[in-house]
Amino acid sequence: MKTYDVIVRLVNNIYVAVVPALPGIRTEGMTRDDALFRAQQQAIEDYFKSAEVVSLSVDVPALEFRPHATVNDRLRLHALTASSDDMAAEVYLNIAAERLRDREELTLQDEEETAQAAQQQRRLEDLKRHQLEQRFHRALGKQSNNATTR
């Protein structure tokens, strides 16, 4: 069983049902459900009673699907479609080299950011350790003062 989308609109107090996937299918009803029922029972079923579904086999050469062309693909295309224009090949090679430099630069930036984050983490840990030591020494000082006053 196949499902079809049906558009139902209220036009001049009459519900109109249209099936966009099947050209020419349009029914009307006093209620929304009546229009949908008529579209289902009458129009769609009548459409398929008078229609014939046929499958045809067609020999089509298989194409390799690649969503994004690589630089080498572009160079091959250029070699097939253009005269021997070395400038285009040079442009593509320059683009590839620039992309490689960009990747290397991003890798270096990531490494620098990681090192900075590690350094900040060490500083934070040192600060916490220092604060704990200060609290400990204050507590020891209070204990020694209390012991001497007793």
N, CA, C and O of each residue as an XYZ file, in Angstrom:
600
protein
N       0.855     -1.175      0.000
C       0.000      0.000      0.000
C       0.897      1.232      0.000
O       1.860      1.308      0.763
N       0.584      2.164     -0.832
C       1.360      3.388     -0.939
C       0.593      4.538     -0.300
O      -0.638      4.561     -0.321
N       1.320      5.483      0.262
C       0.716      6.640      0.914
C       0.914      7.870      0.045
O       1.989      8.079     -0.518
N      -0.121      8.674     -0.060
C      -0.053      9.908     -0.847
C      -0.388     11.095      0.048
O      -1.269     11.017      0.904
N       0.319     12.178     -0.162
C      -0.010     13.418      0.538
C      -1.232     14.036     -0.124
O      -1.344     14.054     -1.349
N      -2.145     14.542      0.695
C      -3.363     15.181      0.192
C      -3.452     16.567      0.816
O      -3.310     16.724      2.028
N      -3.686     17.558     -0.017
C      -3.857     18.929      0.462
C      -5.352     19.209      0.535
O      -6.066     19.074     -0.459
N      -5.819     19.599      1.714
C      -7.244     19.889      1.916
C      -7.379     21.363      2.258
O      -6.718     21.868      3.165
N      -8.268     22.061      1.500
C      -8.516     23.486      1.746
C     -10.018     23.718      1.812
O     -10.808     22.992      1.208
N     -10.385     24.739      2.554
C     -11.783     25.153      2.629
C     -11.963     26.315      1.660
O     -11.395     27.391      1.851
N     -12.771     26.084      0.604
C     -13.004     27.107     -0.414
C     -14.514     27.309     -0.535
O     -15.237     26.393     -0.930
N     -14.988     28.512     -0.195
C     -16.423     28.832     -0.283
C     -17.278     27.797      0.457
O     -18.269     27.307     -0.085
N     -16.896     27.467      1.689
C     -17.620     26.521      2.540
C     -17.654     25.104      1.984
O     -18.488     24.302      2.402
N     -16.772     24.785      1.060
C     -16.653     23.428      0.518
C     -15.193     23.003      0.675
O     -14.275     23.749      0.337
N     -15.000     21.795      1.191
C     -13.646     21.273      1.347
C     -13.180     20.677      0.025
O     -13.878     19.877     -0.598
N     -11.986     21.085     -0.385
C     -11.406     20.611     -1.643
C     -10.139     19.833     -1.303
O      -9.265     20.336     -0.598
N     -10.044     18.593     -1.811
C      -8.867     17.749     -1.590
C      -8.132     17.578     -2.912
O      -8.733     17.238     -3.931
N      -6.822     17.819     -2.882
C      -5.986     17.703     -4.080
C      -4.814     16.785     -3.745
O      -4.221     16.891     -2.672
N      -4.481     15.872     -4.683
C      -3.341     14.964     -4.512
C      -2.243     15.433     -5.463
O      -2.322     15.162     -6.662
N      -1.211     16.135     -4.957
C      -0.180     16.692     -5.836
C       0.580     15.637     -6.638
O       1.019     15.918     -7.753
N       0.744     14.432     -6.093
C       1.519     13.404     -6.788
C       0.765     12.807     -7.969
O       1.372     12.187     -8.842
N      -0.547     12.988     -8.004
C      -1.354     12.430     -9.090
C      -2.063     13.575     -9.804
O      -3.040     14.114     -9.285
N      -1.594     13.948    -10.964
C      -2.169     15.096    -11.667
C      -3.659     14.903    -11.959
O      -4.093     13.826    -12.368
N      -4.415     15.952    -11.745
C      -5.832     15.930    -12.078
C      -6.728     15.389    -10.981
O      -7.946     15.374    -11.158
N      -6.193     14.950     -9.867
C      -7.016     14.423     -8.778
C      -7.469     15.586     -7.911
O      -6.663     16.249     -7.259
N      -8.797     15.824     -7.918
C      -9.382     16.909     -7.127
C     -10.785     16.478     -6.757
O     -11.600     16.179     -7.631
N     -11.072     16.445     -5.457
C     -12.415     16.081     -5.007
C     -12.931     17.144     -4.054
O     -12.170     17.934     -3.495
N     -14.260     17.140     -3.885
C     -14.893     18.113     -3.005
C     -15.815     17.385     -2.046
O     -16.309     16.298     -2.346
N     -16.045     17.998     -0.879
C     -16.954     17.420      0.100
C     -17.455     18.501      1.038
O     -16.844     19.562      1.167
N     -18.584     18.217      1.697
C     -19.148     19.184      2.630
C     -18.318     19.243      3.923
O     -18.300     20.265      4.610
N     -17.629     18.131      4.245
C     -16.751     18.103      5.422
C     -15.346     17.722      4.966
O     -15.142     17.247      3.849
N     -14.402     17.938      5.844
C     -13.006     17.592      5.541
C     -12.890     16.082      5.305
O     -12.263     15.639      4.343
N     -13.510     15.298      6.205
C     -13.436     13.843      6.084
C     -14.107     13.348      4.807
O     -13.630     12.400      4.184
N     -15.212     13.985      4.413
C     -15.907     13.612      3.179
C     -15.004     13.854      1.969
O     -14.932     13.015      1.072
N     -14.327     14.981      1.943
C     -13.428     15.285      0.824
C     -12.267     14.296      0.783
O     -11.875     13.848     -0.294
N     -11.713     13.949      1.951
C     -10.618     12.974      1.997
C     -11.093     11.587      1.572
O     -10.393     10.884      0.843
N     -12.289     11.192      2.032
C     -12.826      9.885      1.670
C     -13.031      9.786      0.160
O     -12.676      8.785     -0.463
N     -13.607     10.834     -0.413
C     -13.825     10.833     -1.866
C     -12.500     10.795     -2.618
O     -12.381     10.129     -3.647
N     -11.509     11.509     -2.100
C     -10.197     11.496     -2.753
C      -9.614     10.091     -2.704
O      -9.037      9.613     -3.681
N      -9.768      9.439     -1.567
C      -9.197      8.102     -1.426
C      -9.978      7.083     -2.245
O      -9.401      6.353     -3.051
N     -11.273      7.035     -2.042
C     -12.080      5.993     -2.651
C     -12.297      6.202     -4.141
O     -12.154      5.269     -4.930
N     -12.635      7.397     -4.517
C     -13.009      7.619     -5.907
C     -11.806      7.966     -6.769
O     -11.452      7.236     -7.696
N     -11.197      9.073     -6.451
C     -10.204      9.627     -7.360
C      -8.956      8.762     -7.479
O      -8.543      8.421     -8.587
N      -8.357      8.405     -6.353
C      -7.099      7.659     -6.426
C      -7.331      6.262     -6.985
O      -6.582      5.810     -7.852
N      -8.360      5.573     -6.498
C      -8.613      4.223     -7.002
C      -9.013      4.249     -8.474
O      -8.581      3.388     -9.240
N      -9.826      5.217     -8.883
C     -10.192      5.337    -10.296
C      -8.971      5.651    -11.149
O      -8.850      5.165    -12.273
N      -8.065      6.465    -10.611
C      -6.846      6.825    -11.343
C      -6.056      5.563    -11.680
O      -5.580      5.402    -12.803
N      -5.921      4.666    -10.693
C      -5.124      3.469    -10.934
C      -5.885      2.398    -11.708
O      -5.263      1.522    -12.309
N      -7.222      2.447    -11.707
C      -7.978      1.513    -12.535
C      -7.755      1.812    -14.007
O      -7.711      0.904    -14.837
N      -7.616      3.091    -14.323
C      -7.446      3.470    -15.726
C      -5.979      3.618    -16.116
O      -5.675      3.904    -17.274
N      -5.076      3.430    -15.173
C      -3.648      3.594    -15.468
C      -2.960      2.237    -15.496
O      -3.450      1.257    -14.936
N      -1.828      2.209    -16.152
C      -1.032      0.991    -16.223
C       0.395      1.340    -15.800
O       0.979      2.312    -16.279
N       0.935      0.543    -14.912
C       2.300      0.762    -14.450
C       3.211     -0.188    -15.213
O       3.011     -1.403    -15.198
N       4.212      0.373    -15.881
C       5.126     -0.409    -16.703
C       6.553     -0.103    -16.266
O       6.892      1.052    -16.008
N       7.385     -1.132    -16.183
C       8.805     -0.943    -15.876
C       9.606     -1.169    -17.143
O       9.383     -2.141    -17.865
N      10.520     -0.285    -17.405
C      11.376     -0.397    -18.577
C      12.821     -0.531    -18.129
O      13.259      0.155    -17.204
N      13.558     -1.412    -18.784
C      14.987     -1.549    -18.499
C      15.757     -0.751    -19.532
O      15.527     -0.880    -20.734
N      16.662      0.065    -19.056
C      17.457      0.912    -19.941
C      18.922      0.703    -19.587
O      19.305      0.779    -18.420
N      19.737      0.438    -20.604
C      21.171      0.293    -20.371
C      21.807      1.669    -20.300
O      21.830      2.413    -21.280
N      22.319      1.992    -19.128
C      22.979      3.274    -18.906
C      24.370      2.967    -18.368
O      24.511      2.166    -17.443
N      25.389      3.585    -18.928
C      26.726      3.313    -18.396
C      26.819      3.757    -16.937
O      26.322      4.819    -16.562
N      27.460      2.927    -16.132
C      27.598      3.233    -14.705
C      28.547      4.407    -14.522
O      29.633      4.446    -15.101
N      28.126      5.343    -13.722
C      28.954      6.501    -13.417
C      29.401      6.406    -11.971
O      28.615      6.077    -11.082
N      30.655      6.696    -11.753
C      31.168      6.693    -10.385
C      30.759      7.998     -9.729
O      31.061      9.081    -10.232
N      30.070      7.887     -8.606
C      29.595      9.083     -7.913
C      30.670      9.598     -6.974
O      31.166      8.865     -6.118
N      31.023     10.856     -7.142
C      31.951     11.526     -6.234
C      31.340     12.871     -5.883
O      31.199     13.733     -6.751
N      30.976     13.060     -4.622
C      30.328     14.317     -4.259
C      31.236     15.528     -4.398
O      30.759     16.631     -4.664
N      32.547     15.334     -4.221
C      33.480     16.457     -4.325
C      34.657     16.018     -5.185
O      35.276     14.986     -4.926
N      34.952     16.789     -6.181
C      36.076     16.464     -7.044
C      37.384     16.821     -6.350
O      37.480     17.837     -5.661
N      38.386     15.973     -6.542
C      39.706     16.260     -5.997
C      40.476     17.103     -7.003
O      40.038     17.302     -8.136
N      41.616     17.586     -6.572
C      42.449     18.383     -7.479
C      42.869     17.531     -8.669
O      42.892     18.012     -9.802
N      43.201     16.264     -8.415
C      43.596     15.385     -9.522
C      42.448     15.190    -10.509
O      42.672     15.156    -11.719
N      41.213     15.063     -9.996
C      40.055     14.948    -10.888
C      39.927     16.186    -11.766
O      39.663     16.085    -12.964
N      40.113     17.344    -11.165
C      40.009     18.587    -11.932
C      41.108     18.683    -12.976
O      40.878     19.155    -14.090
N      42.309     18.231    -12.612
C      43.411     18.257    -13.580
C      43.118     17.325    -14.753
O      43.370     17.671    -15.907
N      42.577     16.124    -14.447
C      42.234     15.195    -15.529
C      41.150     15.792    -16.430
O      41.224     15.680    -17.654
N      40.150     16.423    -15.822
C      39.090     17.052    -16.606
C      39.666     18.135    -17.501
O      39.300     18.249    -18.671
N      40.554     18.914    -16.950
C      41.179     19.973    -17.743
C      41.958     19.372    -18.908
O      41.915     19.890    -20.024
N      42.669     18.281    -18.644
C      43.453     17.653    -19.705
C      42.547     17.123    -20.812
O      42.925     17.134    -21.983
N      41.355     16.660    -20.448
C      40.430     16.128    -21.445
C      39.727     17.219    -22.237
O      39.473     17.055    -23.431
N      39.413     18.320    -21.590
C      38.553     19.317    -22.232
C      39.279     20.527    -22.788
O      38.728     21.234    -23.631
N      40.473     20.779    -22.351
C      41.153     22.003    -22.783
C      42.409     21.664    -23.565
O      42.903     20.537    -23.542
N      42.900     22.662    -24.244
C      44.178     22.489    -24.923
C      45.258     22.457    -23.854
O      44.975     22.641    -22.670
N      46.473     22.227    -24.265
C      47.553     22.107    -23.278
C      47.843     23.467    -22.668
O      48.755     24.179    -23.089
N      47.059     23.803    -21.683
C      47.207     25.074    -21.004
C      47.852     24.802    -19.649
O      47.175     24.412    -18.698
N      49.145     25.008    -19.568
C      49.878     24.698    -18.345
C      49.517     25.634    -17.202
O      49.726     25.291    -16.038
N      48.985     26.799    -17.509
C      48.649     27.739    -16.442
C      47.537     27.197    -15.551
O      47.575     27.374    -14.334
N      46.555     26.542    -16.147
C      45.456     26.000    -15.350
C      45.977     24.927    -14.400
O      45.583     24.878    -13.235
N      46.858     24.071    -14.896
C      47.435     23.040    -14.038
C      48.211     23.682    -12.895
O      48.149     23.219    -11.756
N      48.931     24.738    -13.200
C      49.697     25.436    -12.169
C      48.761     26.052    -11.124
O      49.046     26.016     -9.927
N      47.650     26.612    -11.588
C      46.675     27.195    -10.661
C      46.137     26.123     -9.723
O      46.062     26.335     -8.513
N      45.759     24.968    -10.279
C      45.239     23.892     -9.443
C      46.284     23.399     -8.448
O      45.965     23.121     -7.291
N      47.518     23.292     -8.895
C      48.582     22.863     -7.986
C      48.805     23.893     -6.888
O      49.056     23.532     -5.738
N      48.715     25.171     -7.235
C      48.850     26.224     -6.223
C      47.709     26.157     -5.206
O      47.921     26.352     -4.009
N      46.504     25.881     -5.693
C      45.359     25.741     -4.786
C      45.590     24.580     -3.827
O      45.345     24.698     -2.626
N      46.065     23.457     -4.365
C      46.326     22.294     -3.519
C      47.403     22.603     -2.486
O      47.282     22.212     -1.325
N      48.456     23.303     -2.903
C      49.535     23.657     -1.974
C      49.025     24.609     -0.894
O      49.400     24.486      0.272
N      48.171     25.555     -1.281
C      47.617     26.503     -0.313
C      46.740     25.787      0.715
O      46.798     26.092      1.907
N      45.937     24.843      0.254
C      45.098     24.078      1.179
C      45.957     23.274      2.156
O      45.628     23.166      3.338
N      47.053     22.715      1.659
C      47.952     21.962      2.519
C      48.580     22.874      3.568
O      48.681     22.502      4.737
N      49.004     24.075      3.151
C      49.573     25.034      4.106
C      48.532     25.432      5.153
O      48.847     25.550      6.337
N      47.291     25.639      4.709
C      46.224     25.998      5.652
C      46.017     24.896      6.692
O      45.862     25.176      7.880
N      46.015     23.635      6.234
C      45.844     22.517      7.165
C      46.989     22.471      8.174
O      46.772     22.265      9.368
N      48.208     22.666      7.678
C      49.366     22.648      8.579
C      49.279     23.791      9.588
O      49.597     23.613     10.764
N      48.848     24.962      9.127
C      48.715     26.114     10.018
C      47.665     25.851     11.094
O      47.867     26.186     12.261
N      46.548     25.253     10.698
C      45.506     24.929     11.676
C      46.004     23.906     12.690
O      45.673     23.985     13.872
N      46.798     22.948     12.227
C      47.357     21.952     13.137
C      48.270     22.620     14.152
O      48.221     22.299     15.339
N      49.112     23.556     13.688
C      49.999     24.280     14.600
C      49.198     25.107     15.603
O      49.531     25.143     16.788
N      48.145     25.769     15.132
C      47.304     26.559     16.033
C      46.666     25.671     17.095
O      46.606     26.041     18.267
N      46.187     24.489     16.679
C      45.586     23.560     17.639
C      46.606     23.130     18.687
O      46.288     23.048     19.873
N      47.838     22.854     18.243
C      48.879     22.441     19.187
C      49.206     23.571     20.160
O      49.398     23.329     21.351
N      49.269     24.810     19.653
C      49.552     25.955     20.520
C      48.431     26.158     21.539
O      48.694     26.414     22.714
N      47.184     26.042     21.088
C      46.052     26.205     22.002
C      46.048     25.115     23.066
O      45.719     25.378     24.223
N      46.411     23.898     22.685
C      46.478     22.801     23.648
C      47.564     23.071     24.685
O      47.362     22.844     25.877
N      48.719     23.557     24.224
C      49.812     23.871     25.150
C      49.410     25.004     26.097
O      49.707     24.947     27.290
N      48.739     26.027     25.574
C      48.288     27.139     26.419
C      47.277     26.658     27.458
O      47.329     27.073     28.616
N      46.373     25.798     27.052
C      45.371     25.279     27.989
C      46.045     24.457     29.090
O      45.659     24.544     30.256
N      47.048     23.664     28.723
C      47.763     22.868     29.724
C      48.511     23.778     30.696
O      48.545     23.517     31.898
N      49.111     24.848     30.166
C      49.834     25.796     31.019
C      48.868     26.493     31.981
O      49.181     26.656     33.160
N      47.712     26.900     31.492
C      46.714     27.533     32.356
C      46.234     26.563     33.435
O      46.014     26.962     34.579
N      46.075     25.307     33.075
C      45.651     24.295     34.044
C      46.709     24.132     35.135
O      46.374     24.029     36.315
N      47.993     24.110     34.740
C      49.070     24.002     35.735
C      49.078     25.211     36.661
O      49.252     25.067     37.871
N      48.889     26.417     36.092
C      48.844     27.629     36.918
C      47.698     27.572     37.922
O      47.864     27.936     39.087
N      46.548     27.119     37.470
C      45.387     27.010     38.350
C      45.657     26.020     39.481
O      45.320     26.280     40.636
N      46.263     24.889     39.141
C      46.594     23.901     40.169
C      47.611     24.466     41.157
O      47.490     24.236     42.360
N      48.617     25.204     40.667
C      49.605     25.833     41.555
C      48.937     26.838     42.488
O      49.253     26.891     43.677
N      48.016     27.631     41.954
C      47.308     28.615     42.768
C      46.494     27.928     43.865
O      46.509     28.359     45.018
N      45.792     26.869     43.505
C      45.000     26.133     44.496
C      45.910     25.542     45.573
O      45.593     25.604     46.761
N      47.045     24.966     45.154
C      47.985     24.392     46.107
C      48.509     25.473     47.054
O      48.614     25.252     48.260
N      48.837     26.649     46.497
C      49.342     27.762     47.305
C      48.287     28.219     48.324
O      48.610     28.474     49.484
N      47.032     28.320     47.887
C      45.955     28.723     48.795
C      45.766     27.704     49.916
O      45.543     28.075     51.069
N      45.855     26.426     49.573
C      45.726     25.391     50.605
C      46.873     25.472     51.610
O      46.665     25.313     52.813
N      48.086     25.720     51.108
C      49.241     25.848     52.006
C      49.057     27.036     52.949
O      49.363     26.942     54.138
N      48.555     28.156     52.416
C      48.330     29.332     53.260
C      47.305     29.030     54.346
O      47.501     29.400     55.504
N      46.228     28.370     53.986
C      45.208     28.012     54.976
C      45.793     27.093     56.054
O      45.520     27.242     57.245
N      46.599     26.150     55.596
C      47.210     25.210     56.529
C      48.113     25.947     57.514
O      48.059     25.693     58.717
N      48.949     26.865     57.002
C      49.861     27.611     57.873
C      49.089     28.522     58.831
O      49.478     28.675     59.989
N      47.998     29.125     58.352
C      47.175     29.952     59.241
C      46.571     29.106     60.357
O      46.537     29.505     61.521
N      46.096     27.923     59.963
C      45.504     27.031     60.970
C      46.554     26.601     61.986
O      46.263     26.516     63.179
N      47.771     26.330     61.525
C      48.848     25.966     62.449
C      49.188     27.129     63.368
O      49.430     26.940     64.560
N      49.205     28.349     62.798
C      49.491     29.540     63.593
C      48.439     29.757     64.664
O      48.775     30.124     65.790
N      47.174     29.538     64.338
C      46.093     29.697     65.317
C      46.217     28.652     66.418
O      45.982     28.944     67.591
N      46.586     27.435     66.036
C      46.730     26.382     67.041
C      47.877     26.695     67.995
O      47.760     26.483     69.202
N      48.988     27.199     67.454
C      50.132     27.507     68.326
C      49.807     28.696     69.228
O      50.241     28.731     70.380
N      49.045     29.675     68.718
C      48.627     30.813     69.554
C      47.697     30.347     70.667
O      47.815     30.797     71.806
N      46.779     29.452     70.342
C      45.856     28.925     71.349
C      46.610     28.120     72.404
O      46.270     28.168     73.586
N      47.619     27.392     71.980
C      48.390     26.569     72.924
C      49.199     27.448     73.873
O      49.349     27.107     75.046
N      49.722     28.571     73.386
C      50.528     29.450     74.241
C      49.661     30.257     75.191
O      50.115     30.604     76.282
N      48.421     30.567     74.811
C      47.544     31.355     75.682
C      46.925     30.489     76.763
O      46.424     31.049     77.738
N      46.920     29.235     76.673
C      46.305     28.360     77.680
C      47.243     28.196     78.782
O      46.942     27.499     79.750
